[in-house]
Amino acid sequence: MVESTSTKSNFESIREWVVQHKLRTVGSLWASGVIGSLAYNWSQPGKTSVKIIHARLHAQALTLAALAGAAVVEYYDHKAGKNSDPYAKFLPLDTYSQKD
Protein backbone atom coordinates (compact mmCIF):
# COMPACT_ATOMS: atom_id res chain seq x y z
CA MET A 1 0.00 0.00 0.00
CA VAL A 2 2.86 2.38 0.76
CA GLU A 3 4.42 1.66 -2.64
CA SER A 4 1.19 2.68 -4.36
CA THR A 5 1.11 6.00 -2.51
CA SER A 6 4.77 6.67 -3.31
CA THR A 7 4.20 5.81 -6.99
CA LYS A 8 1.20 8.11 -7.11
CA SER A 9 3.15 10.96 -5.54
CA ASN A 10 5.98 10.45 -8.04
CA PHE A 11 3.49 10.44 -10.90
CA GLU A 12 1.78 13.52 -9.49
CA SER A 13 5.08 15.36 -9.13
CA ILE A 14 6.02 14.51 -12.73
CA ARG A 15 2.59 15.62 -13.95
CA GLU A 16 2.86 18.89 -12.05
CA TRP A 17 6.32 19.53 -13.51
CA VAL A 18 4.99 18.90 -17.03
CA VAL A 19 2.07 21.27 -16.38
CA GLN A 20 4.46 23.99 -15.19
CA HIS A 21 6.97 23.46 -18.05
CA LYS A 22 4.81 22.69 -21.08
CA LEU A 23 7.01 24.33 -23.69
CA ARG A 24 10.18 22.77 -22.31
CA THR A 25 8.49 19.36 -22.36
CA VAL A 26 7.26 19.76 -25.95
CA GLY A 27 10.68 21.05 -27.07
CA SER A 28 12.46 18.13 -25.42
CA LEU A 29 10.07 15.67 -27.05
CA TRP A 30 10.67 17.34 -30.42
CA ALA A 31 14.47 17.20 -30.05
CA SER A 32 14.43 13.58 -28.92
CA GLY A 33 12.05 12.77 -31.78
CA VAL A 34 14.40 14.32 -34.35
CA ILE A 35 17.43 12.54 -32.91
CA GLY A 36 15.65 9.19 -32.62
CA SER A 37 14.16 9.43 -36.08
CA LEU A 38 17.49 10.44 -37.61
CA ALA A 39 19.16 7.49 -35.88
CA TYR A 40 16.49 5.11 -37.20
CA ASN A 41 16.43 6.56 -40.71
CA TRP A 42 20.23 6.55 -40.94
CA SER A 43 20.19 2.76 -40.60
CA GLN A 44 17.79 2.47 -43.55
CA PRO A 45 18.91 2.60 -47.19
CA GLY A 46 18.14 5.77 -49.11
CA LYS A 47 19.25 9.30 -49.86
CA THR A 48 20.39 11.59 -47.07
CA SER A 49 17.89 14.31 -47.95
CA VAL A 50 15.00 11.85 -47.73
CA LYS A 51 16.25 10.65 -44.34
CA ILE A 52 16.32 14.21 -43.01
CA ILE A 53 12.84 14.96 -44.37
CA HIS A 54 11.44 11.78 -42.79
CA ALA A 55 13.07 12.63 -39.46
CA ARG A 56 11.50 16.10 -39.54
CA LEU A 57 8.07 14.68 -40.37
CA HIS A 58 8.27 12.14 -37.55
CA ALA A 59 9.36 14.84 -35.09
CA GLN A 60 6.56 17.12 -36.29
CA ALA A 61 3.98 14.39 -35.68
CA LEU A 62 5.42 13.77 -32.22
CA THR A 63 5.28 17.50 -31.46
CA LEU A 64 1.63 17.71 -32.49
CA ALA A 65 0.86 14.74 -30.26
CA ALA A 66 2.72 16.37 -27.34
CA LEU A 67 0.86 19.66 -27.85
CA ALA A 68 -2.46 17.81 -27.95
CA GLY A 69 -1.50 16.00 -24.74
CA ALA A 70 -0.55 19.29 -23.05
CA ALA A 71 -3.88 20.77 -24.15
CA VAL A 72 -5.78 17.82 -22.66
CA VAL A 73 -3.87 18.12 -19.36
CA GLU A 74 -4.54 21.87 -19.27
CA TYR A 75 -8.23 21.35 -20.06
CA TYR A 76 -8.73 18.81 -17.26
CA ASP A 77 -6.72 20.89 -14.78
CA HIS A 78 -8.81 23.94 -15.62
CA LYS A 79 -12.03 21.91 -15.44
CA ALA A 80 -11.06 20.49 -12.04
CA GLY A 81 -10.18 23.97 -10.80
CA LYS A 82 -6.64 23.00 -9.85
CA ASN A 83 -4.95 25.61 -11.98
CA SER A 84 -7.73 28.00 -12.89
CA ASP A 85 -5.62 31.16 -12.87
CA PRO A 86 -1.94 30.63 -12.01
CA TYR A 87 -1.06 34.30 -12.64
CA ALA A 88 -3.78 35.87 -10.50
CA LYS A 89 -1.34 36.63 -7.69
CA PHE A 90 0.84 38.61 -10.11
CA LEU A 91 -2.00 40.71 -11.58
CA PRO A 92 -4.06 42.42 -8.90
CA LEU A 93 -7.33 43.18 -10.65
CA ASP A 94 -8.54 45.76 -8.15
CA THR A 95 -5.84 48.26 -9.21
CA TYR A 96 -7.03 48.32 -12.82
CA SER A 97 -10.19 50.28 -13.38
CA GLN A 98 -12.34 50.00 -16.46
CA LYS A 99 -13.15 53.11 -18.38
CA ASP A 100 -16.80 53.73 -19.15
C-alpha positions as MATLAB code, in Angstrom:
seq = 'MVESTSTKSNFESIREWVVQHKLRTVGSLWASGVIGSLAYNWSQPGKTSVKIIHARLHAQALTLAALAGAAVVEYYDHKAGKNSDPYAKFLPLDTYSQKD';
ca = [
       0.000    0.000    0.000;
       2.860    2.382    0.764;
       4.420    1.664   -2.635;
       1.186    2.680   -4.359;
       1.113    6.004   -2.508;
       4.774    6.673   -3.315;
       4.203    5.814   -6.993;
       1.204    8.113   -7.105;
       3.147   10.961   -5.540;
       5.985   10.452   -8.038;
       3.485   10.437  -10.898;
       1.779   13.525   -9.492;
       5.075   15.355   -9.129;
       6.020   14.513  -12.726;
       2.594   15.619  -13.951;
       2.860   18.893  -12.047;
       6.322   19.529  -13.509;
       4.989   18.900  -17.031;
       2.067   21.271  -16.383;
       4.461   23.991  -15.191;
       6.970   23.461  -18.051;
       4.806   22.687  -21.081;
       7.008   24.331  -23.689;
      10.181   22.772  -22.312;
       8.495   19.355  -22.363;
       7.263   19.757  -25.947;
      10.678   21.055  -27.066;
      12.456   18.129  -25.421;
      10.074   15.672  -27.049;
      10.673   17.341  -30.415;
      14.467   17.204  -30.045;
      14.430   13.581  -28.918;
      12.055   12.768  -31.782;
      14.395   14.316  -34.347;
      17.430   12.539  -32.912;
      15.650    9.190  -32.616;
      14.157    9.433  -36.082;
      17.489   10.440  -37.610;
      19.158    7.489  -35.884;
      16.495    5.113  -37.196;
      16.432    6.556  -40.711;
      20.227    6.551  -40.938;
      20.189    2.764  -40.596;
      17.786    2.470  -43.552;
      18.913    2.596  -47.189;
      18.140    5.766  -49.110;
      19.251    9.297  -49.858;
      20.394   11.594  -47.073;
      17.888   14.313  -47.954;
      15.002   11.846  -47.726;
      16.247   10.645  -44.340;
      16.316   14.208  -43.006;
      12.838   14.955  -44.368;
      11.439   11.782  -42.786;
      13.074   12.627  -39.456;
      11.500   16.100  -39.541;
       8.073   14.682  -40.367;
       8.275   12.142  -37.547;
       9.358   14.838  -35.093;
       6.558   17.117  -36.288;
       3.975   14.392  -35.683;
       5.423   13.765  -32.219;
       5.277   17.498  -31.465;
       1.632   17.708  -32.489;
       0.855   14.736  -30.256;
       2.719   16.368  -27.339;
       0.860   19.656  -27.851;
      -2.460   17.806  -27.946;
      -1.503   15.996  -24.740;
      -0.549   19.287  -23.054;
      -3.875   20.772  -24.149;
      -5.776   17.821  -22.661;
      -3.873   18.117  -19.363;
      -4.537   21.870  -19.272;
      -8.228   21.347  -20.056;
      -8.727   18.806  -17.259;
      -6.716   20.885  -14.777;
      -8.812   23.935  -15.615;
     -12.031   21.914  -15.438;
     -11.060   20.492  -12.041;
     -10.182   23.973  -10.802;
      -6.639   22.997   -9.850;
      -4.951   25.610  -11.984;
      -7.733   27.999  -12.891;
      -5.622   31.161  -12.870;
      -1.941   30.634  -12.012;
      -1.060   34.299  -12.644;
      -3.777   35.873  -10.502;
      -1.337   36.632   -7.692;
       0.845   38.612  -10.114;
      -1.996   40.712  -11.580;
      -4.064   42.424   -8.903;
      -7.330   43.183  -10.645;
      -8.535   45.758   -8.145;
      -5.840   48.256   -9.208;
      -7.034   48.322  -12.817;
     -10.193   50.285  -13.381;
     -12.339   49.999  -16.458;
     -13.148   53.111  -18.381;
     -16.802   53.726  -19.145;
];
